[in-house]
Amino acid sequence: MNSAFSTDPFQPLKADDPAVVGGYRLAAVLGAGGMGKVYLSYTPGGRPLAIKVIRPEFSEDPEFRRRFQQEVRAAQRVQGLYTAPVIDSDTEGPQPWLATAYVPGPSLAHAVARHGRLPLRSVLLLTVGVAEALGVIHGAGIVHRDLKPANVLLAADGPRVIDFGIARAADTTALTGTGVSVGTPAFMSPEQAAVGAVTPATDVFALGQIAAYAAIGAPAFGDGPSHAVLYRIVHEDPDLGRLPAELRPLVTRCLSRDPADRPALGDILRMCHEISPEPLRQGEDWLPQAVAGSITERLRLPAPASTPPPPPSTAPTPTQFSPGPQEPGPDRHPYTPTGYAVAAAPTQTGPAAPGAPGVPPGGPGVPGVPGHWPRNTHPQGQPAPAHHHPSGFAQPGHRPPGSQQSGWGSPGVQPAAPRPVRTGLIVAASVVGALVVLGVIGALLPDDPDTSGKGDRSRASNGGASQGGSGDEAGKEPVDPEPVSYKGIDVTANYALQLADHPPRPLEDEDSGVMYGKKDFYFYRDSLFGDEQVGSANGKLVVLKNAQKGSLKVCREETRYTEKIGLDQLTSGSQICVLSKAGHIAVVTYRGKSGPNDPSRYITVDLTVWRNAEEARQS
């Protein structure tokens, strides 16, 4: 989750960036990537944090949220010297986020891109540090799955591995159609590229890639299109010609195609110590001076952005605020008159940093932490309301009674005291009451004869409603769902699509092979015999005739069902109806497949989906 390399590690917040996340006031943008954006913030005591805010596209996916919750809980168990600990999180709010300790150092990707390859001693210390981190991560039952140079930060006292396990949550989402990619093909293992089982040995392969990248200054399997790189990972040997001779035995074993042939983490540590001409000890001098300078840059931390004072207290209009107090929720946080949020989480609370600009001096609060109030004290000095946490900070999502909030991340506004009821309001209420009485009397009168028949037509237009009250729904025709279309989806061999995903992203099947899994539309290729076919493991297919044009009506009326279709039966423009057991219906338009000289095998399709068009079927 890193942005393009910049000379300034702290980018200013933009108009579309939130001011506050989970009660933490943001100070700068640290980076961005496929899963979201990373911001700098602070604990009440002034310790810096890195807060990763997940993209809305992911947060709208229930399966991603479920897995994200699991992975965050597992990540909180990881406490190692070479990992960035998880400090706080919110997996259930409008936009999930995760806060870790801020590591003042560049990523390995940034360091190599800016300064070139690392010397042998630095590579060995990097390798042993990452190996130790993987030992702690695997001990917590997590496989990193996305270990790459961007996820290894170079601190003054050694490397730090970040984002462990989070990639597994993203595996279930569908964002390829929007141009979003999660994971880096150049650092995948053969089993990941070939839809195999992912195990701790997968991370060992990535560790070999990390060591080679640091020592060579480039990926061991080269650069280029994703399909070409993945093909080389699965079928070709890495280019280790520029790798120092001392590292070749270690890196070669780590990059074995067979996971069983890769060394254990303990063996990697032993080999690194044997390779080193001097004892390996982490210290302030473990990195070249030029790279160490990047650490110094990241120690000059900016303060949180100032918050404008709240506007004068005036009675809100109906268009400004909803009437009456709002129920607490995960996206609502209490605000003090300074505009700074009070405590948003039980582990790390509040966003302010010492000396943050825009905070009035001399106000009541914890010394050095603007915007925080003494234990069991309300901002105005009254006793704290019952919903405050025993620590003296408000619980997540709770607000003082009567407080209003204009939106996520914006300062709260205290409404004015209630005003006397005006005479005009009483008159208006009387008129409304009179109209209601007249309406009731009219309803009790018998219907006038309607010789024109308009009354019958009026009732018919309402669905033939009877006095029982159920006629409205019973008389209406079912409303078909609106179609959603996606263009140019590349489905790699032995990957599959789920029609429920929005947008669709080709996925591997974690339960079993694609042929016998649970996906709605797959592309299968037998690597031994070269047979290629599309099919559905969770529904039925129909190849439409040339004279037919794919539509919801056509797909519903077809009965020539099958489960597999040979690719040799399709030409560019061929259309296939897919009817899933979950009740989704789709038209897949085949556009062609990869060329004979392309190192990977994939097909390109357009997809139009009518979700929940039918009742779900059990069989």
DAMO-V239189 format. One record per residue. N is the residue number from 1. RES is the residue in one small letter. SS is DSSP state (hx for helix, st for strand, lp for the rest). PHI is phi as a letter, one per 20 degrees, with the letter a starting at -180 (999 if undefined). PSI is psi as a letter, one per 30 degrees, with the letter a starting at -180 (* if undefined). Layout:
[[N,RES,SS,PHI,PSI] [N,RES,SS,PHI,PSI]]
This chain:
[[1,m,lp,999,i] [2,n,lp,c,k] [3,s,lp,e,l] [4,a,lp,g,k] [5,f,lp,f,k] [6,s,lp,c,l] [7,t,lp,f,f] [8,d,lp,d,j] [9,p,lp,f,f] [10,f,lp,d,j] [11,q,st,e,k] [12,p,lp,f,l] [13,l,lp,f,k] [14,k,lp,d,l] [15,a,lp,f,e] [16,d,lp,e,g] [17,d,lp,e,k] [18,p,lp,f,l] [19,a,lp,e,e] [20,v,st,c,k] [21,v,st,c,j] [22,g,lp,l,g] [23,g,lp,n,f] [24,y,st,e,k] [25,r,st,f,k] [26,l,lp,e,k] [27,a,lp,d,e] [28,a,st,a,l] [29,v,st,e,k] [30,l,st,e,f] [31,g,st,r,l] [32,a,st,b,l] [33,g,lp,a,a] [34,g,lp,f,e] [35,m,lp,e,f] [36,g,st,r,a] [37,k,st,c,k] [38,v,st,d,k] [39,y,st,c,l] [40,l,st,e,k] [41,s,st,b,a] [42,y,st,b,l] [43,t,lp,e,l] [44,p,lp,g,e] [45,g,lp,e,g] [46,g,lp,n,g] [47,r,lp,f,k] [48,p,st,f,k] [49,l,st,c,l] [50,a,st,d,j] [51,i,st,d,j] [52,k,st,e,j] [53,v,st,d,k] [54,i,st,f,k] [55,r,lp,f,k] [56,p,hx,g,e] [57,e,hx,g,e] [58,f,hx,f,e] [59,s,hx,f,f] [60,e,lp,e,f] [61,d,lp,e,j] [62,p,hx,g,e] [63,e,hx,f,e] [64,f,hx,f,e] [65,r,hx,g,e] [66,r,hx,f,e] [67,r,hx,f,e] [68,f,hx,f,e] [69,q,hx,f,e] [70,q,hx,f,e] [71,e,hx,f,e] [72,v,hx,f,e] [73,r,hx,f,e] [74,a,hx,f,e] [75,a,hx,f,f] [76,q,lp,f,f] [77,r,lp,e,f] [78,v,lp,e,j] [79,q,lp,c,i] [80,g,lp,c,l] [81,l,lp,f,f] [82,y,lp,d,g] [83,t,st,c,l] [84,a,lp,e,j] [85,p,lp,f,k] [86,v,st,f,k] [87,i,st,e,e] [88,d,st,b,l] [89,s,st,a,l] [90,d,st,b,j] [91,t,lp,e,f] [92,e,lp,d,f] [93,g,lp,f,l] [94,p,lp,g,e] [95,q,lp,c,j] [96,p,lp,g,k] [97,w,st,b,l] [98,l,st,b,k] [99,a,st,d,k] [100,t,st,c,l] [101,a,st,f,k] [102,y,lp,f,k] [103,v,lp,d,j] [104,p,lp,f,i] [105,g,lp,a,l] [106,p,lp,f,l] [107,s,st,f,l] [108,l,hx,g,e] [109,a,hx,f,e] [110,h,hx,f,e] [111,a,hx,f,e] [112,v,hx,f,e] [113,a,hx,f,e] [114,r,hx,e,e] [115,h,hx,c,f] [116,g,lp,n,a] [117,r,lp,f,l] [118,l,lp,e,l] [119,p,lp,f,l] [120,l,hx,g,e] [121,r,hx,f,e] [122,s,hx,f,e] [123,v,hx,f,e] [124,l,hx,f,e] [125,l,hx,f,e] [126,l,hx,f,e] [127,t,hx,f,e] [128,v,hx,f,e] [129,g,hx,f,e] [130,v,hx,f,e] [131,a,hx,f,e] [132,e,hx,f,e] [133,a,hx,f,e] [134,l,hx,f,e] [135,g,hx,f,e] [136,v,hx,f,e] [137,i,hx,f,e] [138,h,hx,f,e] [139,g,hx,f,f] [140,a,lp,e,g] [141,g,lp,n,g] [142,i,lp,d,k] [143,v,lp,d,k] [144,h,lp,f,e] [145,r,lp,m,f] [146,d,lp,c,h] [147,l,lp,f,j] [148,k,lp,b,l] [149,p,hx,g,e] [150,a,hx,f,f] [151,n,hx,d,g] [152,v,st,c,j] [153,l,st,e,k] [154,l,st,d,j] [155,a,st,e,l] [156,a,lp,f,f] [157,d,lp,d,g] [158,g,st,p,l] [159,p,st,f,l] [160,r,st,c,k] [161,v,st,e,k] [162,i,lp,c,l] [163,d,lp,m,h] [164,f,lp,f,k] [165,g,lp,n,f] [166,i,hx,f,f] [167,a,hx,f,f] [168,r,hx,f,e] [169,a,hx,f,e] [170,a,hx,f,f] [171,d,lp,f,f] [172,t,lp,e,f] [173,t,lp,e,l] [174,a,lp,c,i] [175,l,lp,c,g] [176,t,hx,f,e] [177,g,hx,f,f] [178,t,hx,e,g] [179,g,lp,n,g] [180,v,lp,e,k] [181,s,lp,c,k] [182,v,lp,d,k] [183,g,lp,n,l] [184,t,lp,d,j] [185,p,hx,g,e] [186,a,hx,f,f] [187,f,hx,d,g] [188,m,lp,f,l] [189,s,lp,e,l] [190,p,hx,g,e] [191,e,hx,f,e] [192,q,hx,f,e] [193,a,hx,f,f] [194,a,lp,d,g] [195,v,lp,l,h] [196,g,lp,d,a] [197,a,lp,f,k] [198,v,lp,e,k] [199,t,lp,c,l] [200,p,hx,g,f] [201,a,hx,f,f] [202,t,hx,f,e] [203,d,hx,f,f] [204,v,hx,f,e] [205,f,hx,g,e] [206,a,hx,f,e] [207,l,hx,f,e] [208,g,hx,f,e] [209,q,hx,f,e] [210,i,hx,f,e] [211,a,hx,f,e] [212,a,hx,f,e] [213,y,hx,f,e] [214,a,hx,f,e] [215,a,hx,e,e] [216,i,hx,e,e] [217,g,lp,n,g] [218,a,lp,b,l] [219,p,lp,f,k] [220,a,lp,f,f] [221,f,lp,d,g] [222,g,lp,m,l] [223,d,lp,d,a] [224,g,lp,p,a] [225,p,lp,g,k] [226,s,hx,g,e] [227,h,hx,f,e] [228,a,hx,f,e] [229,v,hx,f,e] [230,l,hx,f,e] [231,y,hx,f,e] [232,r,hx,f,e] [233,i,hx,f,e] [234,v,hx,f,e] [235,h,hx,d,f] [236,e,lp,c,l] [237,d,lp,e,l] [238,p,lp,f,l] [239,d,lp,e,j] [240,l,lp,d,g] [241,g,lp,f,e] [242,r,lp,e,g] [243,l,lp,f,k] [244,p,lp,g,k] [245,a,hx,g,e] [246,e,hx,f,f] [247,l,hx,e,f] [248,r,hx,f,e] [249,p,hx,g,e] [250,l,hx,f,e] [251,v,hx,f,e] [252,t,hx,f,e] [253,r,hx,f,e] [254,c,hx,f,e] [255,l,lp,e,g] [256,s,lp,f,k] [257,r,lp,f,e] [258,d,lp,e,j] [259,p,hx,g,e] [260,a,hx,f,f] [261,d,hx,e,f] [262,r,lp,e,k] [263,p,lp,f,l] [264,a,lp,f,l] [265,l,hx,f,e] [266,g,hx,f,e] [267,d,hx,f,e] [268,i,hx,f,e] [269,l,hx,f,e] [270,r,hx,f,e] [271,m,hx,f,e] [272,c,hx,f,e] [273,h,hx,f,e] [274,e,hx,f,e] [275,i,hx,f,e] [276,s,lp,f,k] [277,p,lp,f,f] [278,e,lp,c,l] [279,p,lp,g,k] [280,l,lp,e,j] [281,r,lp,c,k] [282,q,lp,f,k] [283,g,lp,a,a] [284,e,lp,f,f] [285,d,lp,d,g] [286,w,lp,f,f] [287,l,lp,d,l] [288,p,lp,g,l] [289,q,hx,g,e] [290,a,hx,f,e] [291,v,hx,f,e] [292,a,hx,f,f] [293,g,hx,f,e] [294,s,hx,f,f] [295,i,hx,f,e] [296,t,hx,g,e] [297,e,hx,g,e] [298,r,lp,e,g] [299,l,lp,e,f] [300,r,lp,e,i] [301,l,lp,f,k] [302,p,lp,f,l] [303,a,lp,e,l] [304,p,lp,g,k] [305,a,lp,f,k] [306,s,lp,f,l] [307,t,lp,d,k] [308,p,lp,f,k] [309,p,lp,f,k] [310,p,lp,f,l] [311,p,lp,f,l] [312,p,lp,g,k] [313,s,lp,f,j] [314,t,lp,c,l] [315,a,lp,f,k] [316,p,lp,f,k] [317,t,lp,e,l] [318,p,lp,g,f] [319,t,lp,e,f] [320,q,lp,e,e] [321,f,lp,c,l] [322,s,lp,f,k] [323,p,lp,f,k] [324,g,lp,m,l] [325,p,lp,f,k] [326,q,lp,e,l] [327,e,lp,f,k] [328,p,lp,f,l] [329,g,lp,b,l] [330,p,lp,f,f] [331,d,lp,d,g] [332,r,lp,d,k] [333,h,lp,c,k] [334,p,lp,f,k] [335,y,st,c,k] [336,t,lp,e,l] [337,p,lp,g,f] [338,t,lp,f,f] [339,g,lp,n,f] [340,y,lp,e,k] [341,a,st,f,k] [342,v,lp,d,k] [343,a,lp,k,j] [344,a,lp,d,f] [345,a,lp,b,l] [346,p,lp,f,f] [347,t,lp,e,e] [348,q,lp,c,k] [349,t,lp,c,k] [350,g,lp,n,l] [351,p,lp,d,f] [352,a,lp,f,k] [353,a,lp,d,l] [354,p,lp,g,k] [355,g,lp,m,g] [356,a,lp,f,k] [357,p,lp,f,l] [358,g,lp,n,g] [359,v,lp,d,k] [360,p,lp,f,k] [361,p,lp,f,l] [362,g,lp,n,f] [363,g,lp,f,l] [364,p,lp,f,k] [365,g,lp,r,l] [366,v,lp,f,k] [367,p,lp,g,k] [368,g,lp,n,f] [369,v,lp,c,i] [370,p,lp,g,k] [371,g,lp,n,g] [372,h,lp,d,k] [373,w,lp,d,l] [374,p,lp,g,l] [375,r,lp,g,k] [376,n,lp,l,h] [377,t,st,c,k] [378,h,lp,f,l] [379,p,lp,g,e] [380,q,lp,e,g] [381,g,lp,o,f] [382,q,lp,f,l] [383,p,st,g,k] [384,a,lp,f,k] [385,p,lp,f,l] [386,a,lp,f,f] [387,h,lp,e,f] [388,h,st,f,k] [389,h,lp,f,k] [390,p,lp,g,f] [391,s,lp,f,f] [392,g,lp,o,f] [393,f,lp,d,l] [394,a,st,f,k] [395,q,lp,f,l] [396,p,lp,g,k] [397,g,lp,n,f] [398,h,lp,e,k] [399,r,lp,c,l] [400,p,lp,g,k] [401,p,lp,g,k] [402,g,lp,n,f] [403,s,st,f,l] [404,q,st,c,l] [405,q,st,c,k] [406,s,lp,e,f] [407,g,lp,q,l] [408,w,lp,f,k] [409,g,lp,n,g] [410,s,lp,d,l] [411,p,lp,f,k] [412,g,st,f,l] [413,v,st,c,k] [414,q,st,e,k] [415,p,lp,f,l] [416,a,lp,f,l] [417,a,lp,f,l] [418,p,lp,g,k] [419,r,lp,d,l] [420,p,lp,f,k] [421,v,lp,f,k] [422,r,lp,e,l] [423,t,hx,f,e] [424,g,hx,g,e] [425,l,hx,f,e] [426,i,hx,f,e] [427,v,hx,f,e] [428,a,hx,f,e] [429,a,hx,f,e] [430,s,hx,f,e] [431,v,hx,f,e] [432,v,hx,f,e] [433,g,hx,f,e] [434,a,hx,f,e] [435,l,hx,f,e] [436,v,hx,f,e] [437,v,hx,f,e] [438,l,hx,f,e] [439,g,hx,f,e] [440,v,hx,f,e] [441,i,hx,f,e] [442,g,hx,f,e] [443,a,hx,f,f] [444,l,hx,e,f] [445,l,lp,f,k] [446,p,lp,f,l] [447,d,lp,f,k] [448,d,lp,f,k] [449,p,lp,g,k] [450,d,lp,c,i] [451,t,lp,f,f] [452,s,lp,e,f] [453,g,lp,n,g] [454,k,hx,f,e] [455,g,hx,f,e] [456,d,hx,f,e] [457,r,hx,f,e] [458,s,hx,f,e] [459,r,hx,f,e] [460,a,hx,f,e] [461,s,hx,f,f] [462,n,lp,e,g] [463,g,lp,n,g] [464,g,lp,m,h] [465,a,lp,f,k] [466,s,lp,d,l] [467,q,lp,f,f] [468,g,lp,f,f] [469,g,lp,n,f] [470,s,lp,d,f] [471,g,hx,f,f] [472,d,hx,g,e] [473,e,hx,f,e] [474,a,hx,f,e] [475,g,hx,e,f] [476,k,lp,e,k] [477,e,lp,f,k] [478,p,lp,g,k] [479,v,lp,e,k] [480,d,lp,f,k] [481,p,lp,f,l] [482,e,lp,f,k] [483,p,lp,f,k] [484,v,st,c,k] [485,s,st,d,k] [486,y,st,c,k] [487,k,st,d,k] [488,g,st,m,h] [489,i,st,e,k] [490,d,st,e,j] [491,v,st,d,j] [492,t,st,f,l] [493,a,lp,g,k] [494,n,lp,m,g] [495,y,st,d,l] [496,a,st,b,l] [497,l,st,d,k] [498,q,lp,d,k] [499,l,lp,f,f] [500,a,lp,f,f] [501,d,lp,f,k] [502,h,lp,c,j] [503,p,lp,f,l] [504,p,lp,f,k] [505,r,lp,c,k] [506,p,lp,g,k] [507,l,st,c,l] [508,e,lp,e,l] [509,d,lp,d,j] [510,e,lp,f,f] [511,d,lp,f,e] [512,s,lp,a,a] [513,g,lp,f,l] [514,v,hx,g,e] [515,m,hx,f,f] [516,y,hx,c,g] [517,g,lp,e,b] [518,k,lp,c,g] [519,k,lp,e,l] [520,d,lp,e,e] [521,f,st,b,j] [522,y,st,c,l] [523,f,st,d,j] [524,y,st,d,k] [525,r,st,c,k] [526,d,lp,e,j] [527,s,lp,f,f] [528,l,lp,e,e] [529,f,lp,d,f] [530,g,lp,m,g] [531,d,lp,f,k] [532,e,st,c,k] [533,q,st,b,l] [534,v,st,d,l] [535,g,st,a,a] [536,s,lp,c,k] [537,a,lp,e,g] [538,n,lp,c,h] [539,g,st,r,a] [540,k,st,c,l] [541,l,st,c,l] [542,v,st,b,k] [543,v,st,e,k] [544,l,lp,f,l] [545,k,lp,f,l] [546,n,lp,g,e] [547,a,lp,f,f] [548,q,lp,e,k] [549,k,lp,d,k] [550,g,lp,g,k] [551,s,lp,b,l] [552,l,hx,f,e] [553,k,hx,f,e] [554,v,hx,f,e] [555,c,hx,f,e] [556,r,hx,f,e] [557,e,hx,e,f] [558,e,lp,f,k] [559,t,lp,c,g] [560,r,lp,e,i] [561,y,lp,f,l] [562,t,st,b,l] [563,e,lp,d,f] [564,k,st,c,k] [565,i,st,c,k] [566,g,st,f,k] [567,l,hx,f,f] [568,d,hx,f,f] [569,q,hx,e,f] [570,l,lp,d,k] [571,t,lp,c,l] [572,s,lp,g,k] [573,g,lp,o,f] [574,s,lp,f,k] [575,q,st,d,k] [576,i,st,c,k] [577,c,st,e,k] [578,v,st,d,k] [579,l,st,d,j] [580,s,st,e,l] [581,k,lp,f,f] [582,a,lp,f,f] [583,g,lp,n,g] [584,h,lp,e,k] [585,i,st,c,k] [586,a,st,b,l] [587,v,st,d,j] [588,v,st,e,k] [589,t,st,d,j] [590,y,st,f,k] [591,r,st,d,f] [592,g,st,p,a] [593,k,st,c,l] [594,s,lp,f,l] [595,g,lp,f,l] [596,p,lp,f,f] [597,n,lp,e,f] [598,d,lp,f,k] [599,p,lp,f,f] [600,s,lp,d,l] [601,r,lp,d,k] [602,y,st,b,l] [603,i,st,d,l] [604,t,st,d,k] [605,v,st,c,l] [606,d,st,d,l] [607,l,st,c,k] [608,t,st,c,k] [609,v,st,c,k] [610,w,st,d,j] [611,r,lp,e,k] [612,n,lp,l,h] [613,a,lp,f,f] [614,e,lp,c,l] [615,e,lp,f,k] [616,a,lp,f,k] [617,r,lp,d,k] [618,q,lp,e,f] [619,s,lp,b,*]]
